[in-house]
Amino acid sequence: MSEISGYYDIGVDLRRRLNEPAPGRVQLLTGPRQVGKTTLLLEIAGEWGEQALYLAADAPEAALPGWWEQQWQRAARLAQGGTALLLLDEVQYLPDWARRLKAEVDRVRRHRLPLHVVVTGSAALGLGAGSRETMAGRFERLVISHWSARDLARTFGFSQEEAVNVVVRLGGFPGSMSLRDGLPRWRAYVRDSIVDPALGRDLLALEAVRKPALLRQVFAICAAHPAEIVSLHKMAGLLAEQGTMTTIAHYLSLLGQAHLVVAVSKFSRGEVRRRAAPSKLIPLSNAFLAAAEEGPLPEAGRDPERWGRWVENACLAFAINRGQTVCYWREEPREVDAVLEGSWGKWVLEVKTGSFTSRDLGGLLEFSRRHRSYRPLVVCGESERNVARAAVVESVTWQEFLWNGVEGVG
């Protein structure tokens, strides 16, 4: 089971594991591009000093004959002088990496070398396949998720109000923050440094994608329809290039494994019904929404419907990025925005960014009546919380939700 958390929490957990006796299990650190995996490895390498060996598997020299064997020999020599650390970045670019890593890790264990090994990869897809098939029992997975408002505030000194608004309007990629005042340049950075490499390099290097153009179009549709329920048939009709329902569904799955988009399923006790229902599309960073457009970013007063979609997407993406299982529920004419399960508990959510009445909470109340183990929660503006109180439903502002999740509710 992967452990999913933010940059700082993962850093604390990884350092704790590296304080355990070596050799231990390989630590597989995965996550989307530009969330700090390399930065974290370099920080830890600096802390370990001469007993750490940092290697970039996507560097040109990594393709030279004998490079792999030479680096493991260097690591072994370090371990002879005391506990050492090998940090291998972007491992998926090494051919047959899982089998080769397994052989070296087994050799370290046989000789009882005090060597810790940390491995990273941008796309969980290839790491997942290789690690499950070859590295079983030898690794633990840590996933750095997209940055939250708290992460941004801690790093860049934002106030809570500023941080949550940045997350909704621009997402949380730390490398893009210095460009946020120039929207065209910011969009170029996200497209060129994050989206294009993820779609055109990471996924294509790890999976046989017969129609790369179709994959890009599926991603573009997801970015254009945040927090919307879209059937595969409708998606096929929006595509410029033809693709079967099976292919489109497969590409949605790939985008999820690469930490780009999650196609949230309908809540149902029957698995067959759940698979047959259309999915709710949740891009895992609102940066993808902002980069996919050319016009101004949404504002609550000027474009309330679009703003509401972006806020809802940010809230659900935050829950997913923190390891919660998210579904939606709909039985005409009633529906709820999200059903959450996980370390936060069991919740059913309705996200409201404008004015509403107790009648608009009918779906929430009906779901709660049928499934009493789920706590109903309205995520809304501060001025609208009195409506939730009148309906005897717990509430939290969307700003507080993006800061604390459900912590403190009740």
C-alpha positions in Angstrom: 0.0 0.0 0.0 1.4 3.4 -1.0 1.7 6.2 1.5 0.5 9.4 0.0 1.2 12.8 1.5 2.6 16.2 0.9 6.2 17.2 0.4 7.1 18.0 4.0 5.3 15.0 5.6 7.0 12.7 3.1 10.3 14.2 3.9 9.8 13.6 7.6 8.7 10.0 7.0 11.6 9.2 4.6 14.2 10.6 7.0 12.7 8.5 9.8 13.0 5.4 7.7 16.6 6.2 6.8 17.4 6.2 10.5 16.5 2.6 10.8 19.2 -0.1 10.6 20.5 -0.8 7.1 20.0 -2.6 4.8 16.3 -2.1 4.9 13.7 -2.1 2.1 14.2 0.1 -0.9 12.2 3.3 -0.7 10.3 4.0 -3.9 9.5 7.7 -4.1 7.0 8.5 -6.8 4.6 11.3 -7.8 3.9 13.8 -10.5 6.5 16.0 -12.1 7.8 19.2 -10.4 6.6 18.4 -6.9 10.0 18.2 -5.3 11.3 14.6 -5.6 14.7 15.6 -6.8 14.8 18.5 -4.4 14.1 16.2 -1.5 16.8 13.7 -2.5 19.4 16.5 -2.8 18.5 17.9 0.6 18.9 14.4 2.1 22.2 13.9 0.2 23.5 17.1 1.7 22.5 16.0 5.2 24.4 12.7 4.8 27.4 14.4 3.3 30.2 12.1 2.0 28.2 9.0 3.0 25.6 9.7 0.3 25.8 9.0 -3.4 23.2 10.8 -5.6 22.7 9.5 -9.2 20.5 10.8 -12.0 19.4 7.9 -14.2 18.3 10.3 -16.9 21.7 11.9 -17.2 23.7 11.1 -20.5 26.4 9.2 -18.6 23.9 6.7 -17.3 23.6 5.3 -20.8 27.4 4.5 -21.0 28.4 0.8 -20.7 29.4 -0.2 -17.2 27.9 2.9 -15.6 25.4 0.9 -13.5 27.9 -1.6 -12.1 30.4 1.2 -11.3 27.9 3.1 -9.2 27.0 0.1 -7.1 30.7 -0.5 -6.5 31.1 3.1 -5.4 28.1 2.6 -3.0 29.6 -0.6 -1.6 32.9 1.2 -0.9 31.0 3.9 1.0 29.1 1.4 3.0 32.4 -0.2 4.1 33.1 3.0 6.0 29.7 3.1 7.8 26.1 3.3 6.9 25.7 4.8 3.5 22.9 6.0 1.3 22.4 5.5 -2.5 19.9 7.9 -4.1 18.8 7.0 -7.6 16.7 9.6 -9.4 14.3 8.9 -12.3 15.0 5.2 -12.3 12.4 4.4 -15.0 14.7 5.7 -17.7 17.1 2.8 -17.1 16.3 -0.3 -19.3 15.1 -3.3 -17.3 15.6 -1.3 -14.1 13.5 -3.5 -11.8 15.3 -6.7 -12.5 18.7 -5.0 -12.3 17.8 -3.2 -9.1 16.5 -6.4 -7.5 19.9 -8.2 -8.3 21.9 -5.4 -6.6 19.6 -5.1 -3.6 19.8 -8.9 -3.1 23.6 -8.7 -3.2 23.6 -5.9 -0.6 21.4 -8.1 1.6 23.5 -11.2 1.2 26.7 -9.2 2.2 24.8 -7.3 4.9 26.1 -4.0 3.7 24.8 -1.1 5.7 23.4 0.7 2.6 20.1 2.4 2.3 18.6 2.8 -1.2 16.1 5.4 -2.3 14.7 5.4 -5.8 12.4 8.0 -7.5 10.3 8.1 -10.6 8.0 10.7 -12.1 5.4 8.3 -13.3 3.9 5.7 -11.0 2.9 3.6 -13.9 6.2 2.0 -14.8 7.4 1.9 -11.2 4.2 0.1 -10.2 4.5 -2.5 -12.9 8.2 -3.2 -12.3 8.1 -3.1 -8.6 5.1 -5.4 -8.3 6.4 -8.0 -10.6 10.1 -8.0 -9.6 10.6 -6.1 -6.4 7.9 -7.7 -4.4 8.8 -7.7 -0.7 11.8 -5.5 -1.2 10.4 -2.0 -1.3 8.0 0.5 0.3 6.3 3.1 -1.8 6.0 6.8 -0.8 4.0 9.2 -3.0 4.5 12.9 -3.0 1.2 14.4 -4.0 0.5 17.7 -5.6 1.3 20.6 -3.2 -1.5 21.8 -1.0 -2.2 25.4 0.2 -0.3 24.6 3.5 2.8 23.5 1.5 2.7 26.7 -0.5 2.3 28.8 2.6 5.2 27.1 4.4 7.6 27.5 1.5 6.6 30.9 0.0 5.3 32.7 3.1 1.7 33.0 1.7 -1.1 33.8 4.1 -3.8 31.2 4.3 -6.2 33.3 2.2 -3.6 33.8 -0.5 -2.5 30.2 -0.5 -6.0 28.7 -1.0 -6.7 31.2 -3.8 -3.5 30.3 -5.5 -4.3 26.6 -5.3 -7.8 27.3 -6.9 -6.5 29.6 -9.7 -3.0 28.3 -10.4 -2.6 25.0 -8.7 0.4 24.2 -6.5 3.5 23.5 -8.5 6.3 25.2 -6.6 8.5 25.9 -9.6 5.7 28.0 -11.2 5.2 30.3 -8.2 7.8 32.9 -9.3 6.0 33.3 -12.6 2.4 33.6 -11.3 2.2 37.4 -12.0 2.8 36.9 -15.7 0.1 34.5 -16.9 1.4 33.8 -20.5 4.8 33.0 -19.1 3.3 30.9 -16.3 1.2 28.9 -18.8 4.2 28.3 -21.0 6.1 26.9 -18.0 3.3 24.5 -17.0 2.8 23.3 -20.5 6.5 22.9 -21.4 7.9 21.7 -18.1 5.1 19.6 -16.7 2.3 18.7 -19.1 4.3 18.0 -22.3 7.0 15.9 -20.6 4.4 13.9 -18.6 2.4 13.1 -21.7 5.1 13.0 -24.3 8.0 11.4 -22.3 7.0 9.7 -19.1 3.9 7.9 -20.2 5.2 7.0 -23.7 8.4 5.7 -22.2 6.6 3.4 -19.8 3.6 2.2 -21.7 2.8 1.3 -25.3 0.5 4.1 -26.4 -0.8 3.5 -29.9 -2.4 6.9 -30.3 -0.3 9.6 -28.5 -2.4 12.4 -30.1 -5.6 10.8 -28.7 -4.0 10.6 -25.2 -3.3 14.3 -25.3 -6.9 15.0 -26.4 -8.3 12.9 -23.6 -6.2 15.0 -21.1 -7.3 18.2 -22.8 -11.0 17.3 -22.4 -10.4 16.5 -18.7 -8.8 19.8 -18.2 -11.7 21.6 -19.9 -14.4 19.8 -17.8 -13.2 19.8 -14.2 -15.5 18.2 -11.6 -18.0 17.3 -14.4 -19.6 13.9 -15.0 -18.7 13.0 -18.5 -19.6 9.6 -20.2 -17.2 7.8 -22.5 -19.7 8.3 -25.3 -19.7 12.1 -24.8 -15.9 12.2 -24.5 -15.6 10.3 -27.8 -17.9 12.8 -29.4 -15.6 15.7 -28.3 -12.4 14.1 -29.6 -10.9 15.2 -32.9 -9.4 11.7 -33.4 -11.5 8.6 -33.2 -10.9 6.1 -30.4 -12.9 3.1 -29.0 -14.5 3.3 -25.6 -12.0 0.8 -24.4 -9.0 2.9 -25.6 -10.4 6.1 -24.0 -11.1 4.3 -20.7 -7.5 2.9 -20.8 -6.0 6.4 -21.4 -8.0 7.8 -18.5 -6.5 5.0 -16.3 -3.0 6.0 -17.5 -3.6 9.6 -16.6 -4.7 8.5 -13.2 -1.6 6.4 -12.6 0.6 9.3 -13.7 -1.0 11.6 -11.1 -2.6 13.9 -13.7 -6.4 13.1 -13.8 -8.6 10.8 -11.8 -11.9 9.6 -13.3 -14.0 9.3 -10.2 -16.6 6.5 -10.2 -20.2 6.6 -9.1 -20.9 5.4 -5.6 -22.7 2.1 -5.7 -22.8 -1.1 -3.7 -22.7 -3.1 -7.0 -19.3 -3.1 -8.8 -21.0 -3.8 -12.2 -23.2 -0.7 -11.9 -20.2 1.4 -10.8 -18.2 0.4 -13.9 -21.1 1.1 -16.2 -21.8 4.6 -14.9 -20.0 7.7 -16.4 -17.1 9.1 -14.5 -16.5 12.5 -12.8 -13.3 14.0 -14.1 -10.9 15.5 -11.5 -7.6 17.0 -12.8 -5.3 16.6 -9.8 -4.0 20.1 -10.0 -5.9 23.2 -11.0 -2.7 24.3 -12.8 -3.9 22.0 -15.6 -7.1 23.9 -15.9 -5.4 27.3 -16.0 -2.7 26.1 -18.5 -5.3 24.6 -20.9 -7.0 28.0 -21.4 -6.0 31.2 -23.1 -8.3 33.8 -21.4 -8.5 35.2 -17.9 -8.7 33.0 -14.9 -12.2 32.7 -13.3 -13.4 35.0 -10.6 -16.2 34.5 -8.2 -18.1 37.7 -9.1 -17.5 37.7 -12.9 -17.9 34.0 -13.7 -19.6 32.3 -10.8 -20.4 29.0 -12.5 -16.9 28.4 -13.8 -15.4 29.6 -10.4 -17.6 27.0 -8.7 -16.3 24.2 -10.9 -12.7 25.2 -10.1 -13.3 25.4 -6.4 -15.1 22.0 -6.4 -12.3 20.5 -8.4 -9.6 21.9 -6.1 -11.4 20.5 -3.1 -11.9 17.0 -4.5 -8.4 16.9 -5.9 -7.0 17.9 -2.4 -8.9 14.9 -0.9 -7.6 12.5 -3.6 -4.0 13.9 -3.2 -4.2 13.2 0.5 -5.0 9.5 -0.1 -8.8 9.6 0.3 -11.1 7.4 -1.9 -13.5 9.7 -3.7 -16.8 8.8 -5.5 -19.8 10.8 -6.5 -23.5 9.9 -6.1 -26.4 10.6 -8.4 -29.9 9.2 -8.6 -32.0 11.6 -10.6 -33.0 14.2 -9.7 -30.7 14.1 -6.7 -26.9 14.0 -6.5 -24.0 14.8 -4.2 -20.6 16.1 -5.3 -18.4 13.6 -3.4 -18.5 10.6 -1.1 -15.2 10.3 0.8 -13.6 7.3 2.6 -10.2 7.0 4.1 -8.1 8.3 6.9 -10.4 11.3 7.2 -13.3 9.0 8.0 -16.5 8.6 5.9 -18.1 11.8 4.6 -20.5 12.9 2.0 -19.8 16.4 0.6 -21.7 19.1 -1.2 -19.5 22.0 -2.5 -21.3 25.4 -2.8 -19.6 28.6 -3.8 -22.7 30.8 -4.2 -26.0 31.3 -2.4 -28.2 28.2 -1.9 -31.2 27.1 0.1 -31.9 24.1 2.2 -33.7 22.6 -0.8 -30.4 22.5 -2.6 -29.2 20.1 0.1 -31.8 17.5 -0.8 -29.3 15.1 -2.3 -27.0 15.4 0.6 -29.8 14.7 3.1 -31.2 11.8 1.1 -27.8 10.1 0.8 -27.3 10.5 4.5 -30.7 9.0 5.2 -29.8 5.9 3.2 -26.2 5.6 4.4 -26.0 6.7 8.0 -22.3 5.9 8.5 -21.4 8.9 6.3 -21.3 12.3 7.9 -22.8 15.0 5.7 -20.8 18.1 5.2 -21.4 21.3 3.2 -18.3 23.1 1.9 -19.3 26.7 1.2 -18.7 30.4 1.8 -18.7 31.8 5.3 -21.9 33.8 4.7 -23.8 30.7 3.5 -23.0 28.5 6.5 -26.2 29.6 8.3 -28.2 27.7 5.6 -26.3 24.5 6.5 -27.0 25.1 10.2 -30.7 25.6 9.6 -30.7 22.2 7.8 -28.8 20.7 10.8 -25.8 19.8 8.6 -22.2 20.4 9.5 -20.3 22.9 7.3 -16.9 24.3 6.6 -15.7 27.1 4.4 -14.1 26.0 1.1 -11.0 28.0 2.2 -10.8 26.0 5.5 -11.3 22.7 3.7 -8.4 23.4 1.3 -6.3 24.2 4.4 -7.3 21.5 6.9 -9.5 19.1 5.0 -12.2 17.9 7.5 -10.0 18.5 10.5 -11.8 20.5 13.1 -15.3 19.8 11.7 -17.8 19.1 14.4 
